[in-house]
């Protein structure tokens, strides 16, 4: 090689190094900016015009924990954000999985199987094994019915962005994210403030990272596809990726380097944080990633960590793993400790103390882990997920954990981001429920519910299991409440004309009016558990649990898509004009008295354990 060529090559490498440094610095300072500015939704968009205000919902979980409200959280802080680790890989995983194996079930019935490579109930080596069965079954992630549920659950929890796991090789799981984009876009058109989207790519600057960057840029970002769903950070779409090996003399690579805000993901659980990086999972106390001004920009919160004090990184079925019951002060030894989320709570409390701009939560719906003959010195190892106690998903399961972690998440997000206050009803209003005109125009407070979510389910999940549901019927869109000296009045409206009152499980109203020990999951009263006649509905009170007795007949009316009802205050035990109650409307659900039915069947407004809050101050 000639001296000229040597000098030329040196200058070329130096030039690229300088460019790389400049791009890194500009990404920290947000110099340059994306060619596509963030979309700001107008006031008339359904997300704004029909704001369901989920941060004002009430709920009590199965452990008796209630959600924090504005009194405890303070007002909304617009400069705080929550990201949720989310897995779109279930389409690809499900296609080649022949068995849906429930690890928790196997080891609960056969403890000797945990480290037995040849136990007959295990699936093939490396094949996906579920730590337990999800509430929605062994679904895959092109199941539109499930994705719509996820959209509403994450929106109601206050999650701002789902960050897809693309950390393995060159897999981008396009067949899954395409369906999710469609479902989330439709949900947003229906008024659901879904999380936006981003990706976490391989843990390092590599050819695999570059392949994914180019694929995602060309497929999604270059032409502005689903731009309303992009999550922006510091003025540009966020990617948790290492861009350092991009070829800055290549037109596409150069465009990629300036298009995004990059926050590469540090993979180490006990990392020493570096500027420009973010974390995805840490052991307590979690690493705090700071911006160039030394302000806490990001930290992580994990439900559990596949880590032990003895080994460091290890399989979830090793000894002394930092599972759901672990804390830095020792394991939670309460009965059913796995239900309480001590690890999750300790990490979130620390994050609240640090108070960064962004909290990354791991995670929502990973569900599966491969089975390895040995991994990190563990025989018959399950690296990332194992069973109820040693797993890190928040999505509800059919097992003991149920939906406890979901409401724990909701409460912590509220404490981090703040909530809105309940606006009381201050003007007495008497409603003629048989009026042929809209008697509710003077009642301004509207409780919006998400429409468009009662479509049928028909999809094939893991192990070719087919999931169907046709229980969606009356699509609840909004409701109102008001009161006068003698009555509390309720109105509920559906997307189409309400079906006949003779239908099973028809248009029920559940009421929480106090702290009576006689209740079913917090509800003291229910209307329409027993089918009504054409003008009278039956109000019942709980005898304790799912046992009810009649209190009174109440008047109701139905006209087209609107149902109205008036209930005597006396029948509800309400005295005076200053009172509060929580309520929920449902249709074609709760046949058996299982509260989890509110996620699975018909329609519930609001869904799950959530309740609307009404306050009267007159």
C-alpha positions as CSV (number, residue, x, y, z in Angstrom):
1,X,0.0,0.0,0.0
2,X,1.4,3.4,-1.0
3,X,1.9,6.3,1.5
4,X,-0.8,8.2,-0.3
5,X,-3.3,5.3,0.2
6,X,-2.3,4.9,3.8
7,X,-2.9,8.6,4.5
8,X,-6.1,8.5,2.5
9,X,-7.5,5.5,4.5
10,X,-6.5,7.2,7.8
11,X,-8.3,10.4,6.9
12,X,-11.4,8.3,5.7
13,X,-11.5,6.5,9.1
14,X,-10.9,9.6,11.0
15,X,-13.7,11.4,9.1
16,X,-16.2,8.6,9.9
17,X,-15.1,8.5,13.5
18,X,-15.7,12.3,13.8
19,X,-19.1,11.9,12.1
20,X,-20.0,9.1,14.5
21,X,-19.0,11.3,17.5
22,X,-21.0,14.3,16.1
23,X,-24.1,12.1,15.6
24,X,-23.8,10.8,19.2
25,X,-23.5,14.4,20.6
26,X,-26.4,15.7,18.5
27,X,-28.6,12.8,19.6
28,X,-28.0,13.8,23.2
29,X,-28.7,17.5,22.6
30,X,-31.5,16.8,20.1
31,X,-29.8,18.8,17.3
32,X,-31.1,18.2,13.8
33,X,-34.6,16.7,14.5
34,X,-36.7,14.3,12.5
35,X,-38.0,15.2,9.1
36,X,-41.4,14.1,10.4
37,X,-42.5,16.1,13.4
38,X,-44.7,14.4,16.0
39,X,-48.4,14.3,15.3
40,X,-50.5,16.3,17.8
41,X,-54.1,15.1,18.0
42,X,-56.7,17.9,17.5
43,X,-59.4,18.5,20.2
44,X,-62.0,16.8,18.0
45,X,-60.1,13.5,17.8
46,X,-62.0,10.7,19.7
47,X,-59.1,10.3,22.1
48,X,-59.6,13.9,23.2
49,X,-63.3,14.4,22.6
50,X,-64.3,11.1,24.2
51,X,-61.7,10.9,26.9
52,X,-62.5,7.9,29.1
53,X,-60.4,9.3,31.9
54,X,-59.1,5.9,33.1
55,X,-56.9,7.6,35.7
56,X,-60.1,8.4,37.6
57,X,-61.4,4.8,37.7
58,X,-61.7,3.2,41.1
59,X,-60.7,-0.5,41.7
60,X,-60.0,-2.9,44.5
61,X,-57.9,-5.9,43.7
62,X,-58.3,-9.5,45.0
63,X,-56.0,-8.6,47.9
64,X,-58.1,-5.7,49.0
65,X,-55.7,-3.1,47.7
66,X,-57.4,0.1,46.4
67,X,-56.1,2.4,43.7
68,X,-54.6,5.7,44.6
69,X,-56.6,8.8,43.5
70,X,-55.8,12.5,43.0
71,X,-55.8,13.0,46.8
72,X,-52.8,10.7,47.1
73,X,-51.1,11.2,43.7
74,X,-51.4,14.9,43.1
75,X,-52.3,16.3,39.7
76,X,-51.0,15.0,36.4
77,X,-47.4,15.5,35.5
78,X,-47.1,15.8,31.7
79,X,-43.4,15.3,31.7
80,X,-43.3,11.7,33.0
81,X,-43.5,8.6,30.8
82,X,-43.8,4.9,31.3
83,X,-42.6,2.3,28.8
84,X,-43.6,-1.3,28.9
85,X,-41.5,-4.2,27.6
86,X,-43.8,-6.1,25.2
87,X,-43.4,-9.3,23.2
88,X,-44.6,-9.6,19.6
89,X,-42.8,-12.9,19.1
90,X,-45.8,-15.2,19.9
91,X,-46.8,-15.5,16.2
92,X,-43.4,-17.0,15.3
93,X,-43.1,-19.0,18.4
94,X,-46.6,-20.5,18.2
95,X,-46.2,-21.6,14.6
96,X,-43.7,-24.3,15.4
97,X,-44.8,-25.2,18.9
98,X,-46.6,-28.6,19.1
99,X,-47.6,-28.5,22.8
100,X,-48.8,-25.7,25.1
101,X,-46.9,-26.7,28.2
102,X,-47.8,-25.0,31.6
103,X,-44.5,-25.2,33.6
104,X,-46.2,-24.0,36.8
105,X,-48.7,-26.8,36.5
106,X,-46.0,-29.4,35.8
107,X,-43.8,-28.5,38.8
108,X,-46.7,-28.0,41.2
109,X,-47.8,-31.5,40.5
110,X,-44.4,-33.0,40.0
111,X,-41.7,-31.1,42.0
112,X,-39.1,-33.7,41.0
113,X,-39.4,-32.6,37.4
114,X,-37.7,-29.3,37.9
115,X,-34.2,-30.4,37.0
116,X,-35.0,-33.7,35.3
117,X,-34.0,-33.4,31.6
118,X,-36.0,-36.5,30.7
119,X,-39.2,-35.9,32.6
120,X,-42.0,-37.0,30.1
121,X,-44.2,-33.9,30.5
122,X,-41.5,-31.5,29.2
123,X,-41.6,-30.5,25.6
124,X,-38.6,-30.7,23.2
125,X,-35.4,-29.0,24.2
126,X,-35.4,-25.3,23.3
127,X,-39.1,-25.3,22.6
128,X,-41.2,-22.5,24.2
129,X,-42.7,-23.4,27.6
130,X,-45.3,-21.1,29.2
131,X,-44.7,-20.3,32.9
132,X,-48.5,-20.4,33.3
133,X,-51.5,-20.0,31.1
134,X,-52.5,-16.4,30.2
135,X,-56.0,-15.3,31.0
136,X,-56.7,-15.1,27.3
137,X,-55.4,-18.6,26.7
138,X,-52.2,-19.7,24.9
139,X,-52.7,-16.9,22.3
140,X,-50.4,-15.7,19.6
141,X,-49.9,-12.1,18.8
142,X,-51.9,-11.8,15.6
143,X,-55.1,-12.5,17.6
144,X,-56.9,-9.2,17.1
145,X,-59.3,-9.8,19.9
146,X,-56.4,-10.2,22.4
147,X,-54.5,-7.2,20.9
148,X,-57.6,-5.0,21.4
149,X,-57.8,-6.1,25.1
150,X,-54.1,-5.3,25.5
151,X,-54.6,-1.9,23.9
152,X,-57.3,-1.0,26.5
153,X,-55.5,-2.5,29.4
154,X,-52.3,-0.7,28.7
155,X,-54.1,2.6,28.0
156,X,-56.1,2.3,31.2
157,X,-52.8,1.7,33.1
158,X,-51.3,4.9,31.8
159,X,-48.6,3.2,29.7
160,X,-47.2,5.6,27.1
161,X,-45.2,3.2,24.9
162,X,-44.8,-0.5,24.3
163,X,-41.3,-1.4,23.4
164,X,-41.1,-4.6,21.3
165,X,-38.4,-7.2,22.1
166,X,-36.2,-7.4,19.0
167,X,-33.1,-8.4,20.9
168,X,-32.7,-11.8,19.2
169,X,-30.7,-12.0,16.0
170,X,-32.5,-10.3,13.1
171,X,-36.0,-11.1,14.1
172,X,-38.3,-8.1,13.8
173,X,-41.6,-10.1,14.1
174,X,-43.2,-8.2,11.2
175,X,-46.1,-10.6,10.9
176,X,-47.1,-9.7,14.4
177,X,-46.4,-5.9,14.5
178,X,-48.3,-5.4,11.4
179,X,-51.5,-6.7,13.0
180,X,-50.8,-4.9,16.2
181,X,-50.4,-1.6,14.3
182,X,-53.8,-2.1,12.6
183,X,-55.6,-3.0,15.9
184,X,-54.0,-0.1,17.8
185,X,-54.8,2.3,15.0
186,X,-58.5,1.3,15.0
187,X,-58.6,1.4,18.8
188,X,-57.2,5.0,18.7
189,X,-60.0,5.9,16.2
190,X,-62.4,4.5,18.8
191,X,-61.0,6.8,21.4
192,X,-58.5,4.5,23.1
193,X,-55.3,6.3,24.0
194,X,-53.2,3.3,23.2
195,X,-49.5,3.2,24.1
196,X,-47.3,4.3,21.2
197,X,-44.7,1.9,19.8
198,X,-40.9,1.5,19.8
199,X,-38.3,-1.3,19.5
200,X,-35.4,-2.6,21.5
201,X,-32.8,-4.1,19.2
202,X,-29.8,-6.4,19.9
203,X,-27.5,-5.5,22.8
204,X,-24.6,-4.1,20.8
205,X,-23.5,-2.5,17.6
206,X,-23.5,-5.4,15.2
207,X,-24.5,-6.6,11.7
208,X,-27.7,-7.9,13.2
209,X,-28.5,-4.5,14.6
210,X,-27.8,-2.8,11.3
211,X,-30.1,-5.3,9.4
212,X,-32.9,-4.6,11.8
213,X,-32.4,-0.8,11.7
214,X,-32.6,-0.8,7.9
215,X,-35.6,-3.1,7.8
216,X,-37.6,-1.1,10.3
217,X,-36.6,2.2,8.8
218,X,-37.6,1.1,5.3
219,X,-40.7,-0.7,6.3
220,X,-42.2,1.7,8.8
221,X,-40.5,5.0,9.3
222,X,-39.2,6.2,6.0
223,X,-42.7,6.6,4.5
224,X,-44.4,7.6,7.7
225,X,-46.5,4.4,8.1
226,X,-48.6,4.6,11.3
227,X,-46.8,7.7,12.3
228,X,-49.5,8.5,14.9
229,X,-48.2,5.4,16.7
230,X,-44.6,6.4,16.9
231,X,-43.2,7.3,20.3
232,X,-41.1,10.4,20.2
233,X,-38.3,11.2,22.6
234,X,-36.5,14.5,22.5
235,X,-38.1,15.4,19.2
236,X,-37.4,12.2,17.3
237,X,-38.8,8.7,17.2
238,X,-37.2,6.6,19.9
239,X,-35.2,3.4,19.2
240,X,-33.4,1.5,21.9
241,X,-30.6,0.5,19.6
242,X,-26.8,0.8,19.0
243,X,-26.3,2.7,15.7
244,X,-22.5,2.8,16.0
245,X,-21.7,0.4,13.1
246,X,-23.9,2.1,10.5
247,X,-22.0,3.1,7.4
248,X,-22.3,6.9,7.4
249,X,-21.1,7.1,3.8
250,X,-24.3,5.1,2.8
251,X,-27.3,7.3,2.1
252,X,-29.8,5.1,4.0
253,X,-27.6,4.5,7.0
254,X,-26.9,8.2,7.2
255,X,-30.6,9.0,7.1
256,X,-31.2,6.4,9.8
257,X,-28.6,7.9,12.1
258,X,-30.2,11.3,12.1
259,X,-33.9,10.2,12.0
260,X,-34.1,8.6,15.5
261,X,-33.3,9.4,19.1
262,X,-31.1,6.5,20.0
263,X,-31.0,5.1,23.5
264,X,-29.0,1.9,23.3
265,X,-30.0,-0.8,25.9
266,X,-27.4,-1.8,28.4
267,X,-28.0,-5.5,29.0
268,X,-26.2,-5.8,32.3
269,X,-28.4,-6.2,35.4
270,X,-25.9,-4.5,37.7
271,X,-24.6,-2.1,35.1
272,X,-22.6,1.1,35.6
273,X,-24.8,3.5,33.7
274,X,-23.3,5.4,30.8
275,X,-24.5,8.6,29.2
276,X,-26.6,7.9,26.1
277,X,-27.7,4.5,27.2
278,X,-30.8,3.2,28.9
279,X,-31.5,0.0,30.9
280,X,-34.2,-2.6,30.5
281,X,-33.8,-4.6,33.7
282,X,-31.7,-4.1,36.8
283,X,-31.3,-5.6,40.3
284,X,-32.1,-3.3,43.2
285,X,-31.1,-0.5,43.5
286,X,-31.5,-0.1,39.8
287,X,-29.1,1.8,37.6
288,X,-30.1,5.4,36.9
289,X,-29.3,6.7,33.4
290,X,-28.7,10.4,33.4
291,X,-28.8,13.0,30.6
292,X,-25.9,15.3,29.8
293,X,-27.0,17.7,32.5
294,X,-26.8,15.0,35.2
295,X,-30.6,14.7,35.5
296,X,-32.2,11.3,35.9
297,X,-33.6,10.5,32.5
298,X,-34.4,6.8,32.8
299,X,-34.5,3.9,35.1
300,X,-36.0,0.4,35.1
301,X,-38.6,-1.4,37.2
302,X,-38.7,-5.2,37.1
303,X,-41.2,-7.7,38.4
304,X,-38.4,-10.2,38.9
305,X,-34.9,-10.8,37.8
306,X,-33.2,-14.1,36.7
307,X,-30.3,-13.3,39.0
308,X,-28.9,-14.5,42.3
309,X,-26.4,-13.2,44.8
310,X,-24.4,-16.4,44.4
311,X,-24.2,-16.7,40.6
312,X,-25.3,-13.3,39.2
313,X,-27.1,-14.0,35.9
314,X,-28.7,-17.4,36.2
315,X,-31.8,-19.4,35.1
316,X,-35.1,-18.6,36.7
317,X,-35.2,-22.2,38.2
318,X,-31.9,-21.8,40.0
319,X,-31.6,-21.5,43.8
320,X,-32.2,-18.2,45.5
321,X,-33.3,-16.4,42.4
322,X,-34.6,-12.8,42.7
323,X,-38.2,-13.8,42.0
324,X,-41.5,-12.0,42.7
325,X,-41.1,-12.3,46.5
326,X,-37.5,-11.1,46.7
327,X,-36.5,-7.9,48.3
328,X,-33.1,-6.5,49.3
329,X,-34.1,-7.1,52.9
330,X,-35.0,-10.7,52.3
331,X,-37.8,-12.8,50.8
332,X,-41.4,-12.0,51.6
333,X,-42.5,-14.9,53.7
334,X,-46.2,-14.1,54.0
335,X,-48.7,-16.8,53.0
336,X,-49.2,-16.4,49.3
337,X,-46.4,-14.0,49.1
338,X,-46.1,-14.4,45.3
339,X,-49.4,-12.5,45.0
340,X,-48.2,-9.3,46.6
341,X,-45.2,-8.4,44.3
342,X,-42.7,-7.4,46.9
343,X,-39.8,-7.3,44.3
344,X,-41.9,-5.2,41.9
345,X,-42.9,-2.8,44.8
346,X,-39.4,-2.3,46.1
347,X,-38.1,-1.5,42.6
348,X,-41.0,0.9,41.8
349,X,-40.6,2.7,45.1
350,X,-37.0,3.3,44.3
351,X,-37.9,4.6,40.9
352,X,-40.4,7.0,42.5
353,X,-37.6,8.2,44.7
354,X,-35.3,8.7,41.8
355,X,-38.1,10.3,39.8
356,X,-36.7,10.0,36.3
357,X,-38.4,11.3,33.1
358,X,-38.9,7.8,31.9
359,X,-39.5,4.4,33.7
360,X,-39.0,1.2,31.7
361,X,-41.1,-1.7,33.1
362,X,-40.2,-5.4,32.4
363,X,-42.6,-6.7,31.4
364,X,-46.1,-7.4,30.1
365,X,-46.4,-10.6,28.1
366,X,-43.2,-12.6,27.5
367,X,-44.9,-15.8,28.8
368,X,-42.5,-18.4,27.4
369,X,-38.9,-19.5,27.9
370,X,-37.0,-22.2,26.0
371,X,-35.8,-25.3,27.9
372,X,-32.0,-25.8,27.9
373,X,-30.1,-28.9,29.0
374,X,-27.7,-26.6,30.9
375,X,-27.5,-22.8,31.1
376,X,-25.4,-20.8,33.5
377,X,-24.6,-24.0,35.4
378,X,-28.3,-25.0,35.9
379,X,-29.5,-28.3,34.6
380,X,-32.8,-28.4,32.8
381,X,-32.7,-24.6,32.8
382,X,-35.5,-22.1,32.0
383,X,-33.5,-18.9,31.5
384,X,-36.1,-16.1,31.6
385,X,-39.4,-17.5,32.9
386,X,-40.3,-20.5,35.0
387,X,-43.4,-20.5,37.2
388,X,-45.7,-18.2,39.2
389,X,-43.0,-17.2,41.7
390,X,-40.1,-17.0,39.2
391,X,-41.5,-15.1,36.2
392,X,-41.8,-11.4,35.3
393,X,-45.1,-10.8,33.4
394,X,-47.8,-8.4,34.5
395,X,-50.5,-9.6,32.1
396,X,-53.2,-11.5,34.0
397,X,-53.0,-15.3,34.1
398,X,-55.5,-18.0,34.8
399,X,-53.4,-19.1,37.7
400,X,-53.2,-17.8,41.3
401,X,-51.6,-14.5,40.3
402,X,-54.7,-13.5,38.4
403,X,-54.8,-9.7,37.8
404,X,-53.0,-8.6,41.0
405,X,-49.9,-7.4,39.2
406,X,-51.9,-5.4,36.7
407,X,-53.6,-3.3,39.4
408,X,-50.3,-3.0,41.2
409,X,-48.9,-1.5,38.0
410,X,-51.8,0.9,37.7
411,X,-51.4,2.2,41.2
412,X,-47.6,2.8,40.8
413,X,-48.1,4.5,37.5
414,X,-50.6,6.8,39.0
415,X,-48.3,7.7,41.9
416,X,-45.5,8.4,39.3
417,X,-47.5,10.4,36.7
418,X,-50.3,11.9,38.9
419,X,-54.1,11.7,38.2
420,X,-57.0,14.0,37.6
421,X,-59.5,14.9,40.3
422,X,-63.2,13.8,40.3
423,X,-65.5,16.7,39.4
424,X,-68.5,16.5,41.7
425,X,-72.1,16.8,40.6
426,X,-73.4,20.0,42.3
427,X,-76.8,20.7,40.8
428,X,-79.8,18.5,41.6
429,X,-81.5,17.2,38.5
430,X,-84.7,15.2,38.2
431,X,-84.9,13.0,35.1
432,X,-88.1,11.8,33.5
433,X,-86.8,8.4,32.3
434,X,-89.9,8.0,30.0
435,X,-89.5,11.4,28.2
436,X,-89.4,11.2,24.4
437,X,-86.7,13.9,24.4
438,X,-83.2,13.8,25.8
439,X,-83.7,14.7,29.5
440,X,-79.9,14.4,30.1
441,X,-78.7,17.4,28.2
442,X,-78.2,19.4,31.4
443,X,-76.0,16.7,32.9
444,X,-72.5,17.6,31.5
445,X,-70.4,14.9,33.1
446,X,-70.2,11.9,30.7
447,X,-68.5,8.6,31.4
448,X,-67.2,7.5,28.1
449,X,-66.5,3.8,27.3
450,X,-64.5,2.4,24.4
451,X,-66.7,1.4,21.5
452,X,-65.7,-1.1,18.9
453,X,-64.6,-3.9,21.3
454,X,-67.4,-6.4,21.1
455,X,-66.3,-8.1,17.8
456,X,-66.0,-11.9,17.7
457,X,-62.8,-13.8,18.4
458,X,-61.6,-16.5,16.1
459,X,-57.9,-17.2,16.1
460,X,-55.4,-20.1,16.4
461,X,-52.8,-19.9,19.2
462,X,-50.0,-22.1,20.4
463,X,-50.2,-25.8,19.6
464,X,-53.0,-25.1,17.1
465,X,-55.5,-24.4,19.8
466,X,-58.5,-22.5,18.3
467,X,-60.0,-19.7,20.4
468,X,-63.5,-18.3,19.7
469,X,-65.9,-16.0,21.4
470,X,-69.2,-14.6,20.2
471,X,-70.5,-13.1,23.4
472,X,-70.1,-9.4,22.3
473,X,-73.6,-8.0,22.0
474,X,-74.5,-4.5,23.2
475,X,-71.5,-2.2,22.7
476,X,-71.6,0.3,25.6
477,X,-70.3,3.7,24.6
478,X,-71.2,6.1,27.4
479,X,-73.2,6.6,30.6
480,X,-74.3,9.4,32.9
481,X,-75.4,9.7,36.5
482,X,-77.3,12.4,38.4
483,X,-79.5,12.7,41.5
484,X,-82.1,14.7,43.3
485,X,-83.5,14.5,46.8
486,X,-85.1,11.1,46.4
487,X,-83.5,9.2,43.5
488,X,-80.2,8.4,41.7
489,X,-80.7,8.4,38.0
490,X,-78.6,6.3,35.6
491,X,-78.3,6.4,31.8
492,X,-76.3,4.1,29.5
493,X,-76.0,4.3,25.7
494,X,-74.8,1.7,23.3
495,X,-73.4,1.9,19.7
496,X,-76.6,0.3,18.3
497,X,-80.1,-0.4,19.5
498,X,-80.2,-2.3,22.7
499,X,-81.3,-5.9,22.5
500,X,-84.5,-7.2,24.1
501,X,-84.6,-7.4,27.9
502,X,-85.3,-11.1,27.6
503,X,-81.7,-11.8,26.6
504,X,-79.5,-13.6,29.2
505,X,-77.2,-11.5,31.4
506,X,-78.8,-8.4,30.0
507,X,-77.5,-4.8,30.8
508,X,-76.5,-5.2,34.4
509,X,-75.7,-2.3,36.7
510,X,-73.4,-2.9,39.6
511,X,-73.1,-0.4,42.5
512,X,-70.6,0.2,45.3
513,X,-72.1,2.6,47.8
514,X,-70.1,2.1,50.9
515,X,-67.9,-0.2,53.0
516,X,-70.4,-2.9,54.0
517,X,-68.9,-6.3,54.8
518,X,-71.7,-7.8,52.7
519,X,-70.5,-7.3,49.2
520,X,-69.3,-9.1,46.1
521,X,-65.8,-7.8,45.1
522,X,-66.8,-4.4,46.6
523,X,-70.3,-4.2,45.0
524,X,-73.2,-4.1,47.5
525,X,-75.9,-3.9,44.8
526,X,-76.7,-5.3,41.4
527,X,-79.6,-4.6,39.0
528,X,-80.7,-7.1,36.3
529,X,-79.0,-10.2,37.7
530,X,-82.6,-11.4,37.5
531,X,-84.1,-10.6,34.2
532,X,-86.5,-7.6,34.3
533,X,-89.9,-7.3,32.8
534,X,-90.7,-4.5,30.3
535,X,-90.8,-1.7,32.9
536,X,-89.5,-2.9,36.2
537,X,-86.0,-4.1,37.0
538,X,-84.9,-5.9,40.2
539,X,-82.4,-4.3,42.6
540,X,-80.6,-6.9,44.8
541,X,-78.1,-6.5,47.6
542,X,-75.3,-8.9,48.4
543,X,-75.6,-11.3,51.2
544,X,-71.9,-11.7,51.2
545,X,-70.1,-12.9,48.0
546,X,-72.1,-14.1,45.0
547,X,-75.4,-14.5,47.0
548,X,-78.1,-11.9,46.5
549,X,-81.5,-10.9,47.9
550,X,-84.2,-8.6,46.5
551,X,-84.3,-5.1,47.8
552,X,-86.8,-3.4,45.5
553,X,-88.4,-3.1,42.1
554,X,-87.0,-0.1,40.2
555,X,-88.3,1.8,37.2
556,X,-86.3,1.6,33.9
557,X,-86.9,2.4,30.2
558,X,-85.3,1.6,26.9
559,X,-85.6,3.6,23.8
560,X,-83.4,2.7,20.8
561,X,-79.8,2.7,22.0
562,X,-80.4,4.2,25.4
563,X,-81.4,2.6,28.8
564,X,-82.5,4.8,31.7
565,X,-83.1,3.9,35.3
566,X,-84.0,5.5,38.6
567,X,-83.3,4.0,41.9
568,X,-84.6,5.3,45.3
569,X,-81.8,6.5,47.5
570,X,-83.5,4.8,50.4
571,X,-83.1,1.4,48.7
572,X,-79.4,2.1,48.4
573,X,-79.0,3.3,52.0
574,X,-78.1,6.8,50.8
575,X,-79.0,9.7,53.2
576,X,-78.9,13.3,52.0
577,X,-77.5,14.9,49.0
578,X,-73.8,14.6,49.7
579,X,-72.6,11.1,48.9
580,X,-70.4,9.0,46.6
581,X,-70.8,5.8,44.7
582,X,-68.9,3.7,42.2
583,X,-70.7,1.9,39.3
584,X,-70.2,-0.3,36.3
585,X,-72.4,-1.3,33.4
586,X,-72.1,-4.8,31.8
587,X,-73.8,-6.8,29.2
588,X,-73.7,-10.6,28.5
589,X,-71.0,-11.3,31.1
590,X,-70.8,-12.5,34.7
591,X,-72.9,-15.7,34.3
592,X,-71.1,-17.5,37.1
593,X,-70.1,-14.8,39.5
594,X,-66.4,-14.8,38.5
595,X,-65.1,-11.3,38.3
596,X,-62.5,-12.3,35.7
597,X,-65.5,-12.7,33.3
598,X,-65.3,-8.9,32.9
599,X,-62.2,-9.3,30.8
600,X,-63.5,-12.3,28.8
601,X,-67.1,-12.0,27.8
602,X,-69.6,-9.5,26.5
603,X,-68.9,-5.9,27.4
604,X,-68.0,-4.2,30.7
605,X,-67.8,-0.4,31.1
606,X,-65.2,0.1,32.5
607,X,-63.6,-3.3,32.0
608,X,-62.0,-5.6,34.5
609,X,-62.2,-4.5,38.2
610,X,-62.4,-0.8,37.3
611,X,-65.4,1.3,38.3
612,X,-66.6,4.8,37.5
613,X,-66.7,7.2,40.4
614,X,-69.6,9.5,41.0
615,X,-69.6,12.3,43.7
616,X,-72.6,14.4,44.7
617,X,-72.0,17.6,46.6
618,X,-75.3,19.5,46.6
